[in-house]
Amino acid sequence: PIYTGGRLDALVAAARKESDATNDDIDAVSADLRLEVTRSFWNLVVTDESARVLDESLERMAAHLRDVRNQHNAGLVPPSDVFSVEAQASRQRMLSIQARSTRESAEAELARLIGADPGTAIQPNAVLTPVGLDATFESLLARARDQRKDRQALIDRLAGAELRQQAAAARL
């Protein structure tokens, strides 16, 4: 046709917007996967640190239990003090076992996400250090909105729908 009333141009533009939206969807899925791997990695780092701290606590508790038993043998403390420290030591052992179990789960989750074989030992090469956040909430929110590809895909799809509406309204 010689004259389409802008219908073909609107359909082409709508198809381009849909293509852009599909590319944004692919980028969003990639970003989600990166986020999940990152979250899983740092979860492994945190569980590693928790297990280490609990193991150190367990060592200190064992030393404290030896001291209390020696004091009991010397007649300085009643048996109830020994029982109390033994109960605390048992709780520390339980927490240590739970921490190791949580670490193994975090390691298995990370291995699954990165495609490693099940049972592969992963030792993260990272340390937990506190960092200061020098940005405002508004700037972080604006940055997050700009980087969200799924949000951009929705905007592109909306623009494509408006263009298709224009194409449908165009007179031949």
C-alpha positions as CSV (number, residue, x, y, z in Angstrom):
1,P,0.0,0.0,0.0
2,I,1.1,3.5,-0.7
3,Y,-0.5,5.0,2.3
4,T,-1.1,3.2,5.6
5,G,-1.9,6.1,7.9
6,G,1.2,5.3,10.0
7,R,0.0,1.8,10.8
8,L,3.1,0.0,9.5
9,D,5.4,2.4,11.2
10,A,3.6,1.9,14.5
11,L,3.7,-1.9,14.1
12,V,7.4,-1.8,13.4
13,A,8.0,0.5,16.4
14,A,5.9,-1.8,18.6
15,A,7.9,-4.8,17.4
16,R,11.1,-3.0,18.3
17,K,9.8,-2.2,21.7
18,E,8.8,-5.8,22.2
19,S,12.3,-6.9,21.2
20,D,13.8,-4.4,23.6
21,A,11.5,-5.7,26.4
22,T,12.6,-9.3,25.6
23,N,16.3,-8.3,25.8
24,D,15.6,-6.5,29.1
25,D,13.9,-9.7,30.4
26,I,17.1,-11.7,29.5
27,D,19.2,-9.1,31.3
28,A,16.8,-9.2,34.3
29,V,17.2,-13.0,34.5
30,S,20.9,-12.7,34.3
31,A,20.9,-10.1,37.0
32,D,18.7,-12.3,39.2
33,L,21.1,-15.2,38.8
34,R,24.1,-13.0,39.6
35,L,22.2,-11.8,42.7
36,E,21.4,-15.3,43.8
37,V,25.0,-16.5,43.4
38,T,26.3,-13.5,45.2
39,R,23.7,-13.9,48.0
40,S,24.6,-17.6,48.3
41,F,28.4,-16.8,48.3
42,W,28.0,-14.3,51.1
43,N,25.7,-16.7,53.0
44,L,28.6,-19.2,52.8
45,V,31.1,-16.6,54.1
46,V,28.7,-15.7,57.0
47,T,28.1,-19.4,57.9
48,D,31.9,-20.0,57.8
49,E,32.5,-17.1,60.2
50,S,29.7,-18.3,62.5
51,A,31.1,-21.8,62.6
52,R,34.6,-20.4,63.4
53,V,33.3,-18.2,66.2
54,L,31.3,-21.0,67.7
55,D,34.3,-23.4,67.5
56,E,36.4,-20.8,69.4
57,S,33.6,-20.4,71.9
58,L,33.5,-24.2,72.3
59,E,37.2,-24.2,73.1
60,R,36.8,-21.5,75.7
61,M,33.9,-23.3,77.2
62,A,35.9,-26.5,77.4
63,A,38.7,-24.6,79.3
64,H,36.1,-23.1,81.6
65,L,34.6,-26.5,82.3
66,R,38.1,-27.9,83.2
67,D,38.6,-24.9,85.6
68,V,35.2,-25.5,87.3
69,R,35.8,-29.2,87.6
70,N,39.2,-28.5,89.2
71,Q,37.6,-26.0,91.6
72,H,34.9,-28.6,92.5
73,N,37.7,-31.2,93.1
74,A,39.4,-28.7,95.4
75,G,36.1,-28.1,97.2
76,L,35.7,-24.5,96.1
77,V,32.4,-24.8,94.2
78,P,29.3,-27.0,94.6
79,P,28.5,-29.7,92.0
80,S,25.6,-27.6,90.7
81,D,28.2,-25.1,89.3
82,V,29.8,-28.0,87.4
83,F,26.4,-29.1,86.0
84,S,25.6,-25.6,85.0
85,V,28.8,-25.2,83.0
86,E,28.4,-28.7,81.5
87,A,24.9,-27.7,80.3
88,Q,26.4,-24.5,78.8
89,A,29.1,-26.5,77.1
90,S,26.5,-28.9,75.7
91,R,24.6,-26.0,74.3
92,Q,27.7,-24.6,72.6
93,R,28.4,-28.1,71.1
94,M,24.8,-28.1,69.7
95,L,25.2,-24.6,68.3
96,S,28.5,-25.6,66.7
97,I,26.9,-28.7,65.1
98,Q,24.1,-26.5,63.8
99,A,26.5,-24.0,62.4
100,R,28.5,-26.7,60.5
101,S,25.2,-28.1,59.2
102,T,24.1,-24.7,58.0
103,R,27.5,-24.2,56.4
104,E,27.2,-27.5,54.5
105,S,23.8,-26.4,53.2
106,A,25.1,-23.1,52.1
107,E,28.0,-24.8,50.4
108,A,25.7,-27.2,48.6
109,E,23.4,-24.3,47.5
110,L,26.4,-22.3,46.1
111,A,27.7,-25.4,44.3
112,R,24.3,-26.0,42.7
113,L,24.1,-22.4,41.5
114,I,27.6,-22.3,40.0
115,G,27.2,-25.8,38.4
116,A,29.8,-27.5,40.6
117,D,29.5,-31.2,41.3
118,P,27.5,-32.1,44.4
119,G,29.9,-32.5,47.4
120,T,32.4,-30.2,45.9
121,A,34.3,-28.4,48.7
122,I,34.1,-24.6,48.4
123,Q,36.3,-22.4,50.5
124,P,35.4,-18.7,50.0
125,N,38.2,-16.3,49.7
126,A,36.5,-13.4,51.5
127,V,36.4,-11.8,54.9
128,L,33.6,-10.0,56.6
129,T,34.4,-6.4,57.3
130,P,32.0,-3.7,58.3
131,V,31.6,-1.0,55.7
132,G,30.0,2.4,56.0
133,L,27.2,3.5,53.7
134,D,27.6,7.1,52.6
135,A,24.6,7.3,50.2
136,T,21.1,8.5,51.0
137,F,18.0,6.4,50.7
138,E,16.7,8.5,47.8
139,S,20.0,8.1,45.8
140,L,20.0,4.3,46.4
141,L,16.4,4.1,45.3
142,A,17.0,6.0,42.1
143,R,20.0,3.9,41.3
144,A,18.1,0.7,41.9
145,R,15.2,1.9,39.7
146,D,17.7,2.7,36.9
147,Q,19.4,-0.7,37.1
148,R,16.3,-2.9,37.2
149,K,16.0,-4.5,33.8
150,D,12.6,-6.1,34.6
151,R,11.2,-2.6,35.3
152,Q,12.6,-1.4,31.9
153,A,11.1,-4.5,30.2
154,L,7.7,-3.5,31.6
155,I,8.1,0.1,30.4
156,D,9.1,-1.1,26.9
157,R,6.1,-3.5,26.8
158,L,3.8,-0.6,27.8
159,A,5.3,1.6,25.1
160,G,4.9,-1.3,22.6
161,A,1.2,-1.7,23.6
162,E,0.6,2.0,23.1
163,L,2.2,1.8,19.6
164,R,0.1,-1.2,18.7
165,Q,-3.0,0.7,19.8
166,Q,-1.9,3.6,17.5
167,A,-1.5,1.1,14.7
168,A,-4.9,-0.3,15.3
169,A,-6.4,3.2,15.3
170,A,-4.6,4.2,12.1
171,R,-6.9,4.3,9.1
172,L,-5.9,2.6,5.8
